[in-house]
């Protein structure tokens, strides 16, 4: 409080007033007193309206005397704190308590949340960790919470958009005293600014939290730039021209990495951002897991992984919690963790940000409006980004636009409702190069609108405390397109979509082929959570139960095929046909959970237990999933933690409903310039994949940890073991055909053909297709070590370190097949060889070091981040690449014995080709520097240099004759933000 404000407060309290109060309600009287005295009176207006008072006259009386007389006999008392006066209910004391008492009466904790100008803050979030109580302040910034009398201490957390979070410990003797929370605007002038994520035990023992301070300091162009600060990740300059997905606690890549990413959920304001309805992929049977792409550049669709992090801006995010350990039972449809994103509605300054990194520019805008006592608060946000891969050619660009609206209001005393509407658009665009005679062109576009509603009912009951209902619906459009110009010989075309023999036709070899997919994904997520409390002895159980519903559908046109302009004609004797997504039924998954959080005393020490049980029904299959997080506090400094959990992820629509497979086998192929002298007789066989029995992915994780909080020095060490089973994959299947033989002749300048009496066996390495299976499994073992220090005052610098070791092994449980060549078929009657399953092992060891020099008086901060990669290895686990056996042309299987070295079939089949299986990265490190300056809390400049010393490292792979860069050249990004 300023000296002027203190003087005003003393004068107001010492002054004498003349007041005539009419008979009426207590609320009317308090309003009159506030108007005359110019003091800010805080009270619960709903309760004050219910209390009738008599008329009262005061002549030259102090505010203390006036309020004392007015409140006498009403059950209320007051507290004067400067210019603030808090009016609240007294705690009732019984001189002669009853002999029988059912339970101890809870204590009513009253508090008020104000800003730096002593103005009340509506919609501030208030949470008590010990009871799990969660509510928001009313229009006067006041809140009231019931605290069980037996709790000796509570830890209360207050958050508000654009303000520094307050965490306060309150002892039992202070429960009955009004609490005042004065929140400060986020600013570099505050002590202890946090620029990186910190390890906190919130919804999991090992959660990592990025608060608004860390988000603002990150200069993030997308969510990827924030999450690159996680253990085992690498800080890099923003890369907006490659897909960015998130994996947690694994070193594996390829299929294992894709499944890990798919099983990592993003949850925004209690609503799951689902990728289950994404079907932007070509035929799985023909191509495997291959979205539309352009050679040399890659793909920008993610139907088989988690969300693309490039599409998530961070300018309107208040807090990010990353759960890589054991998630609460409340969260379903995950296997490898969750990213919990919180946005808050409330009044805050207009903030404009402009960021530049290389050839990328980002503009962001946000504003929070207080609409009045009965209209709540409205928050608006906008983000626009444009990135050019190379401005000299202007061929490849990425664009993104996001708009958001959030309205929060109280309906009555105990109901809070929040409505959110979000719109997003993004476009990966690769234009035609004027010098490219193939006229290659690719674009991937998507639009999405998301509407969600959250309602929280606060209930004052002995057992039932809160009911929350959240619902979210999203509808989007996705379009993937690529083209390629051909100049070749005429091509035969088969286009029937049924099994049978018919005449195809020929097309000219000069045309522009097009791959085109149009999807309209829709997702619905509904969540019901009921919170209550039950006391057993001295143990308070915070109980929660509820249900989740997930619905995904796609009503798009699907795969659009022009048979006269095929991209890969007759590849593996297959061709694509149009495939409409809107014919597919929706995927419906549901879940139910029960959670019990409580603290008990074991051997005189506190044991915190968060135990939950979840039951999910996914693709018609039910799974019971226990979840457990425990913490045992040895003393004030040391704590042991333990966690175990089981989780599942449902198959997505891309896996559940792959398109039909069409084999087009030529029976008679004769081409002539004269249409009467040519024919393309073809047999088409249509296969309909049935994935109705596909199982959900399944993950179990065991985690143990130790934490030390020494005040100036904090450290956490976690070890984990994670088993992933039933991972989604594709496996190759060979197929043989018995086909009739046809012959022809030219008669009267007309081609005539007929069926002979012969039958031919069609057998080829090309006659194969891909089938979706639960064929992969992996194990992840690792250690994460966090160290943080407080600021060394003499140099105004704090230090942090996180070291991560991860070992992963991956197995594709289906044996590999190698088709026999023509000699083996004719000489030894061999169709294919059978080889050991694919097995890899990965391990990595890395550290992140941060030094943060912060001078609050100058609003100045310097951060040096160092990434150190000690080793990264990828090795094949197969001891031998030689065949295990073979199948003959009659599909009989023969296994090789221990002495097969002289077997001619064994030698002819030879080793399976895995020359590119192994790889390793040498030791290297990278340095990054950031400097930020704030001017009068209104303007902030920030500059970050990546790889500041321009260190360069390259790795040569002799198997592929390719060179890969480990470090990108030095890159500088800058940001300026304004607050009005």
N, C-alpha and C positions, 0 to 999 in steps of 0.2 A: 504494500500500500504506500502511496506517495505521502509526503509530508502534508500536502494540501488536503488529501483525503482523510488523514488521521485527524487533522484539525477540525474538519467538518464533522467527523464522527463524534469527537469530544464535545463540540458545541451542541450537537443535536441531543446528546445524552444529558448534558447539564442544563439545557433549556427547560423552561416551564411553559405549559400549554393550557389553553382554554378550549375545551371540547364538550359539545353537547351530543351525546349518543342516544339515538332513539331506540325504542324497543324493536327487536327484529332478530336477525340471524347474526351469529358470530362473524360470518364472512363479511357482511355489510359493515359491521363495526370496525373490523381490521382494515378494510379498504379506506374507510374514513380517516382512521388514525394515520395510515400511510400517506394519504393525500395531504394532511395537515402538517405532519412532522417531517415529511420528505425522507423518511427512513424506508428501507426496503424490508418489508415484512414477508417472510416465507412461511407458508402453512399449506395444509391440504384443503383446497377449496371445497371438495365434495363432502368431507367430514364437517367442515365449518358451517356448511349450509344446514346441517341437521341439528345444530345447537341453537336454541333460543336464549336470548339474553334480555334483561330488563333495561329500561332507560337509565342513563348514568350521566352525571354532570361533573366535569373536572374543571377546577379553577386554579391556574398557576401550579400545576402538578407536573412532576417529571414523568418521562416515558415509563420508567420502571414502576412508579406508583399507579399510573393509569392502567397499564397492562395487568398489574397484580390485582387491582380491584375488578377489572373486566373479566379475568379468567378464573376468579375465585369460584369454586364450586362447579366448574365446567369439566374438570378432569384434565385440563391443559395447563402447561407452564410455558416459560419462554427463556430465551438466552440471547443477550445482546452481544454482538461481536462486531465492533466498529459500526459502520453504517448498516450492517445486516442484523435483522432481528428474526430469530427462528422460533416459531410457535409450534409446539408439539405436545403429544399426549404424555401425561405423567405415568410413571410406572406405579401400579397400585401396590401398597404395602399393607399387609394384614397384621394388626396387633396380636390377634389371636387366630392363627391359621387353623384351618380345619384339621381334625385328627386324621382323616383319610384323604389322601391326595393321589388322584389317578396318575398324573404325570406332571413333571415340572413344567410350569408355564414358560413359553419362549419369551425372550426379551426383544422388544421392538427397537431396532437400530434405525435412527433417523439421520439422514445426511442431506447435504446440498452440494451441488456441483456448479461452480461459477467459473467465468473466464478471468483474465488478468485485470479486467475493468470492473470486476465484481458483478457482472451481469450473469443471470442464471442461464444454464445450458440445458436445453431440452434435447431429449433423445441420446443423452450420454449413456453408454452401456456400463452397468455395474454388475460385477460378479464376485461371489464369495466362494473361494475354492473349497472350503471345508464342507459347505452345505450344497454346493452346486447351484445355489440360487442365482438367477440371471434375470435382470429387468432393466428398464430404461427410465430415465428421469422424466418427470412431467414438465409442464410449461413453466413452472417456477424453479425448475432444476432440483426438485426435492425427490427423494426416494425413501422408502421404508422397507426394512427387511426383518423378518423374524429370525432370531438367533437362539438356538438351543442353549439353555442356561449352563449345561455341563461343559460346553466348549471353553477351554481356558484362553484361547486366542483364535483369531480369524485373520485370514489374508484376503484383502479386498482389492480388486482391480477395477479401475475406472478408465474407459477409453472414449474418445470422441474424435470425429474426423478433423484432421489438421492440428490436433493437440498432442502434446507429449503424454503418454500413458502414465497413470499414477498407480503405483503398487504400494499398499500400506498395510502394516500389521497393527491390529487393534486388540488390546488385552481385555479380559472380561470386565475389569473395573471401569472400562471406558464405554461399555456397550450402551449404557443409558444416557450417555452424553451425546449431544448433537455433533456430527462430524461435518467438517467443511473441507471440500476438495477444490482447490484453486488450480485450474489447468492452464498451462502455458502453451503459446503457439510454438509449433515446431520451428526451430531456428538454429543456425550455427552459433548463435550467441549463448546457447544453453550449454551447461557442463555435461560431459559424458555422452556426446553424440555417437550413436552406433552406426557404423558404415557397412557392417557385414552381418550375416545371419548369426544368431546365437542359439546355443543348445538350451532348450527349456522343456521340462516335463509337463506338457499340457495334456493333449489327448493321447499321448504315447510317451513312454519313458525317454525316448531318444529323439523327440521332435526337434526340428530346427526352424526357428522363427525369424522371418524378415519383417520388421515393423516399418512404419511409414518413413522413419528417418533413413533406414538402410535402403529402402526403395528409391527415395529421392536422391540419395548419394550415388546410386548405381549408374546413372545416365543410361538407363535401359531403353533400347529400342523395341524390345519384346520381352516376354517372359523368359526366353532362353538366356538373356544376359543376366537375369537374377539367379537362375538356377545353375549357372556355370560356377557359382560360388560354393556349391555343395561339395562334400568330400568326394575325391576321386575325379571330379570334373576339371576342365581346363578353361581358364579365363581367356577369352578371345575377343577380337574386335567383332562387332555385330556382322553376322553373315546372313543376309536376307535373300540369297539366291540358291540356297539349299534347304531342304526340309530339316527342321530341328525338332527332334522328339526327346523324351525324357526316359532314362532308365535309372533304376535305383538299386543299389547294393548288388551289382554284378559287374564282372569284367568281360562277359561274353558279348559277342556280336552276332550278326547274321540271324538265323531263326530264333535263337535263344534271346537275343536282344530285342527282336520284334515282339515276341511274346511278353517279355518283361515290360516293354513300353505299353503294350495293349492292356496289361493288367494294372497300370498306374492311372488312378482316377484323378480328375480335376473337378472340384466341387466349389461352386461359386454361390455364396449366400444360401447354403443348404441344398442347392440344386446341382445334380450331377450333369456335367457337360459330356454327353454321350457321343461316341463315335460308332455305335452299333449299327446305325442305319446307312453308313457309308458303303456304297457298292461300286465305287469308281474304279473298276478293274476289268481288264479284258478276260477272255475265257480262261478260267483256272485249268480246265481240262487240257487245253492246248498249250498255254504259256506258263502255267504255274501261277505263283503270286507275282503278277507283273502288271502294274498300272500303266497307263499311257505315258510314254516318255519320248525323249529325243536323244538320239545317239550322241555320246560325248558329253551330255549335260545331265541326264537323269530324269527322274520323275518328281512331280510335286504333289501327288495324291498319296493319302495315307490310309487306305482301307484296311490294312492288316496291322497297324500299330496304334499307338495313342495319338493324341492331338498334335498338330503342328504348332509348336510354340511361337513361331513367327506371327501367328494370327491373333495372339493375345497381348494387347497393350497393358501397361501397368499404371497409367497416370491416374486412374480412379480407384486404385486398390489401396486399402488401409493396412492390411496385414496378410502375410502368406505363412502358412504353417505346412511344413513338409514332413509327412509321416512315412519314414522308411522302415520303421519297426512294426510293432503290433498296433493296428488301428482299433478303435472302439467298435463294439458289436453293432453300433448304429450304422456303420458304413458297409454297404454290400457291393457286389459286382467288381471286386478288386482282388488282386493277388499279390501285388508287389509294392503297395503303398498308395498314398494319396497326397494331393496338394490341395489344401483347404484355403480358399481365397475369401476374405471378408471385405465387404464394402459397407460403409456407414453413411446414413443420411443425416444431415444436420447442417446448420448454418456455418459456412466458412467463406473465406475470401475468394474473390475471383483470381484464378491462377492460370497464367499463360506460359507455356513452355515451347522453346524452339531448340531442336537438337540437330546437329550435323555430324555425320561420320562417313568419311570417304565421299562416295557419290550418293549417300542416303540422307534424306531430310525428313524430320518429323515435327509436326505441330500438335500441341495438345492444349486443351482448354477444359477447365472445371470450375463449377460454382455451386455453392449451397445456399439456398434461400429459406428463410423463416417466413412462412406464409401467414402466421398469426396463431393465436391461441387455439383456435378450433380447426385450422386447416393444415397443421403439421409443417413438414419441411420438404423441400423439393431440391434434389441434386441433379445437376446436368453435367454431362461430360462429352467431349469430342476428341477424336484422335485421327490424324491423317498422316500417312507415311508414303513416301515415294523413293524408290531405290533404283539406280541405274547401274548395271553391272559394268558397263564401259561406255561412257558418254561420247567417245569418239566414233563408235559405231551405232550406239543407241538401239541395239538389237534385243537385249534381254533386260526386262524391267520387272519390278515387283511393286505392287501398290496395295494399300490397305486403308480402309476407312471404318471407324467405329463410332457409333453414337449411343449414348446411354441416358436414361431418365429413371430416377428413383424417387418415389413419393412415400413418405412415412407419416403416420398420424396415429393419435390415440383416439379410440372410440370408447368413451367412458373412462373409468378409473383403471380398469384391469385388462384392457384389450389394446394391443399394439398391432398395427397392420402396415406392411410394406409392399408396395407394388413396384416392379421393375420392368422396364422395356428396353431392350438392347437390339441394335441393328449393326450388322457387320458385312463388309464386302472386301474381297481380296482378289487379286489377279496376278498370276504368274504368266508373263507374256514373252514369247520368243518370236520375233518377227522374221520375215524372209530376208536372207542376206542377198543383196543384188548380185553378188558374184557366185551364188550357189545355184548351179543348174538343176539341182534336185528340188529346189523351191521348198525346203523344209520350213515348217511353221508349227508352233505349238502354243497353246494357251490353256491354262487351268483357272477357271473362274468359280467363285462361290459367293452366294448371298445368303444371309440368315437373319431371321428375326426371332428373338426369344422373349417370352413374356412369363413372368413368375410372380407369385404372390405368397407372402409369408404372414401368418397370423399367429400371435402368441396370446394365450389367455392365462392370466395370473389368477390363481384360485387360493383363497384363504381358508384352508381346510387342514385338519390335523394331519392327514396323510397325503392328500392330493394337493400339489403345489402349482403345476403349470401344464398346459396342453399347447403344443405347437403343431401347426399344420402348414406345410409348404407344398406348393405345386408349381411346376414349370413346364412350359410347352415351347418347343422350338420348331420352326419350319424353314427349310432352306431350299436353295437350288444350286446344283453343282453341274458344271459343264467342263468336260475334258476333250481336247481336240488336238489332233496332229495330222499333218499331211506330208506326202512324199511323192515327187514326180517320177514316173517311170518312162523309160524309152527302151523297150525290149520287144521280143517276139510275141506273137499272139499267145494268149493263155486260155486253157480250157476252164470252164466255170461250172460248178455244181451248186444248185441253190435250193433244192427241195428240202423241206424240214421234216420229212417222214422217211422211214426205212423202206428201201425198195430199189429197183433197177429202172432207170429212165435215161433219156437223152439230155445231156447238158448242151452247152454251146461255147463258142469261142468269142473272146473279146480282143480288140486291138491292143497291142502292147504299149501304146503311147497313151498315158492317162495320169491323172493325179489321184493317188490313193488317199483315203481318209479313214482315220480311226476317230470315232465320235461316241461319247458316252454322256448321257444326260440323266442326272438323278435329282430326286426331290425328297431328301431325308426329313423325317419327322420323328421327334422324340418327346415323350412325356415322362415326367418323374414326379411322383407324389410321395410325401413322407409325413407320417403321423408319429409324434413323440409325446408320451405322457410321463411327466416327472412327479415323483412323490418322495416322501420321507417316512421311514419307520425306525423307531428306536428299540433296540434290544439291549437291555441293561444300560451301559454307558456308551454303547456304540450306535452312532447315527448312520443309517443306511440311506444313501441317495440312490433311489431306484428310478430306473427309466425303462419303459417298454414302448414298443411301437411297431410299425410296419412300413415297408417301402414297396412301391410299384414302379416298374420300368417298362415302358412300351416303346418299341421302335418300328418304324415303317418307312417304306420308300415308294413313292408314287410316280417316279420318273419314267421317261420314255425308255430308259435303259440303253443297251448297246445298239447303236444305229449302224446298220451295215448296208452298203450299196454293193451288191454282188458284182456289178460291172466295174468296180474300182477297188479290188482287194489289196490289202497291204501286204500280207504274206500268203499268197495263193498256194494252196495244196501243201503247206508245210506240215510234215509228218502225216501226209494224207488227210489233213483236217482243214476245214474252212469254217469261218464263223457265220452265224445267222443272226438276224435281229432277235434281241432278247429284252422283253419289256419287264421292268421292275414292278410296275403297278399290279402285276398278276400275283405277286408273292404275298402270302399272309404276313401279318405283323408278328414280331417277336414279343412275347409277354413274359417277363420275369418278375418274381415277387420275393419278398423276404420279411422275416419277423425276428425281433430281437428282444432280449431282456438283459439289462445291465445293472450291476450293483457296485457302487463305489462307497468305500467306508474306510475308516481308520480304527485300528485296534492297538492294544499295548501287548507286546510280547517281550518278556524278560526285561521289563521296565523301559522298553524303547518302542517308538512309534512304527507301526507297520501299516502302510497305505496299500489298499487292494482295490483294483478296478477289474472286476470279473464280469464277463459277459458271455452270452450264448446266442448264436444266430442260426436261423434255419432259412436257407435259400432254395427256391424252386426255379431252376434254369434249364431251358430246353426240355421241360418235362421231368427233370431229375432233381431230387431233393438232396441237400447236403447239410449236415449239422456241423456248426463251426464254433468251437470254444475260443474265446479271446481272454487273455489275462495280462495285466500289467501290475507289478508289485514293486514297492520301494520300502526298504528297511533302514531307518535312520539310526546309525550307531551313536552319533552325537550331533552337535550343532554343525560340524564341518563335514562329516563323512556319511555317505549313504550307499547302500547296495541296492541294485535293481534287478528284476527278473521279469521276463515276458515270454509268453507262448501264444501262438495264434494259428488258426486255420482259416483260409479264405479261398473263394472261387471266383472265376470270371466266365460269364456265359459266352457261347459262340456268337459272333457277330453275323449280320445278314450276309456279308460277303462269303463267310465260311458256310453258313447254313443253307444258302440258296445259290450255289454256283450254277452257271448256265449249262444247258445241254451240250453234249459232246457229239460232233458229227464227223464220222469217218467217210471220206469220199474216195472210193477205190475205182480207178479206171478199169473197165473191162475191154474197151476198144477205143483207142485214141488214134484217129487218123485226121491229119490236117491237110487241107488243100485250099488254094485261093478260091476255087469254085465251091460255093456252099453245097452244091449237089454231090460233091465228091469228098466231103469230110463228115466226120461223126465223132462225137465224144459220148460214149456209152459208159455210164458210171453206176456203181452200186453205192448207195448211201445207207449207213447204219447210224441210228440215233440212240445215244445212251443218255439216260436220265439219272444223274447222281442223286442218291438218297442219303442225306446227312441227318436224318431225323434222330439217329442214335448217337450223334456227336456229343461227347461229354464236356462239361465245363472244365476249364483249366483249374488246377488245384495247387495250392501253395501252403506249406506249413513252415513256420519260422520259430526258432528258439533264440532268445536274446538274453544276455547277462551284462551287467554294467556296474561300475563303481564311480561315484561322484565325490568331488571334494570342493567345498566352498569355504575358502579361507579369508573371505573379505576382499583383500587386494588381489588374490590369486585364486582362480577357479579352474577346475579341470574335470573332464568326464572321459571315461574309457568304456567302450561298448564292444562286445564280441557277439557275433551272430552266426547262425547256421540256418540256411533256407533250402528247402526241398521243393522243386517245381515238377509237377507231374501232369500228364495228359495235355501237354502243350500242343497247340495247333501247328500242323505242317502239311506238306503234300508229299506224296510218294508216287513214283512212276510205276505204271502197270503196262505189261506187254500184252498184245492181243493178236491172235491168228484168225484168219478167215478162210473158209472153204467157198470158192467162187466158181461159177460156171465159166467156161471158156467160149469165146465168140470168135467167129471168122467173118470175112467179108470179101466182096469182089466188086469190080466196077462193071456195070452192065447198062448199056445204052446211056453212057455218060452219067449214070446214077449209081451211087454207092449203095450196095445191098449187103446187109449183115444177117447172121443167123447164129443160133446157139448150137454148139457141138455137143457131143456126148461126154466130153471130158470135164473134169473138175480139177481146179488148181488150188493148191494151198498157198495163201498169201502170207508170207512171213518176212518181216523186215525189222531192222532196228528202229525204223521210223514209225512203226505201228505201235505207238505207246501214247499213253495219256496220263494225266495227273489226277490223283484222288486225294481229297481232304481227309486227314486222319488226326487222331490224338497221339501222334507218333513220337513226340520229343519229351525229354526229361532233362533236368539240370539240377546241379547243387551249387550253392554259393556259400562260401565261408569267408569271414572277414573280420577286421578290427578297425574301429574308428576312435581316434583320440583327439580330444578338443582341449585347448589351453587358452585362457583369456586372462589378461591382467588389467587392473585399473591403471589410471594414468600415473606415470612417474612425474611428479609435480615439477621437478627441477628442469625437465626437458619437455614437459607438456605432451608426452608421448605414451601411448598404450600399445600393447603387443597381443597378437593372437596367432594361434597355430592350429591346424587340423591335419592329421596324418591318417591316411587310409590305406589299408592293405586288403586286397580282395583276391580270392581264388575261386574260379568257377570251372566246372566241368559240364560238358554238354553231350547228350547222346540222342541220335535219331534211331529209334528202336526198330526200324525196318531195315532188313538187310538190303544191300545194294545189288543191283543186277547189271551185268555187262553182256550185251548182245553178241552172239557169236558171228564171226565173219562167214563168208560163203564157203571157204575151205573147210572150216570146222563143221559147218552144217552138212556138207556133202561127204566128208571123210569120216566124221565121228558121230554124226547124228545129233549134234549139240545145238540147242536153241539159245541158251544163255548161261553164263556163270553166275554163281551166288557168292557174294563177298561179305566180309564182316560189316557190322553197322558202323555208321559215321560217329566218331568220338573225338572231341577236342577238349583241351584244357587250356585255361587262360589264367594269368595272374598279373597283378600290377601293384606297385607300391609308389605312392606319391604323397607330397605334403604341400600345404599352402601356408605361407607366412605373411602376416600383415602387420605393418607399423602405421599407426595413426597419430599424427601430430596435430593437436587441436588447440587453438588460442581463442577462447570464447569472446574476449573483449574486442578482438579484431574481426570476429565472424569468419575465421580463416582455418582451413583444414588441408593437410597434406597426407595422402595415403599411398604407401608403397606396398604393392602386392607381388609376391614371388611364388610362382608355381615351380615345384621341383618334381620331376618324374625320374625315379630311380630305375625302374624297369617296367616294361610291358611285354608280355610274352604270349604267344599263341602256338600251341603244339598239338600234333595229332596224337591221340591215345592209342591208335591201332598198332599193336605190336607187329602185325604182318598185314600186307596188302594183298596177299595171295588168296585165291578162291577157297571157299569152304566146300563147294560142291558145284553141280551143274544140273540143268534140266535138259532132257532130250526133246526131240521134235514131237514126241507123243506126250509131253508134259510129265514124264516120270523123273523123279529127283534121285540123284546119286551123290553121296557124300564122299569127300576125299579122306583117306585114312592118314595115319601118322607117317607113312612112308610113301608119299605120293610124288616125291621129287622126280621119279622116272616116268610118271604117267604122262603120255603125250598130250592128253586133254588138259591136264594141270599146267603143263609147260606152255601149251598153245594159248590158253586163256591169259596167263601172265598176271602181273600185278595191276591193281586198280590205280588209275591215274590220280595222285594226290600231291603233285609237285608243288602246288601253291598253298598247301595246308598250313605250313609253319610260317611264323613271322615273329619278329622281335624289334623293339625300339631301344636304342641305347639311352644312357643317362643324358638328360638335358634339363635345362631350367629356363625360365622366362621371367622378365621383370616388367611390371606395369606401374605407372605413376599417375596419380590424380591430384589436382589442385582445385580447391573451391573457395570462393570468396563471396560473402554476403554483405549487402549494403543496406543498413537500416531495416533489416528484416523484410524488405520489399523486393530487392533484386538479388539474384544469385547467379554467379558465373561459375562454370565448372569445365575443366579441361582434363581429358584423360589420354595418355599415350600408352598404347599396347606395344609390347616388345620394344621398350624404350631404347635399348642398346642395339636393336636391329640384329640380334643374334640369329644365325641361320643354321639349320641342320636338315640334312636329307638322308633318306634311307633307300638303298638300292635293293630290289628284289630280283635275284638272278632267274628265278623261275618264270617270272612274267616280263622280265627285262624292263621294269618300270621303276621310276624314281618318285619318291613321295617326300614332300616337305613336312617336317615336324613343327616348324615355326613359320608363321607368316611374316612378311616384312613389317617394319614399324608402321603403325597406323595411329592417327590422332582423331579424336572426336571431341566435340564441344557442345555445351548446352547453356542456355540462358533462360531464367524463369522470372516472372514478375508476379507479385501479389498486390492486389488492389483492394 
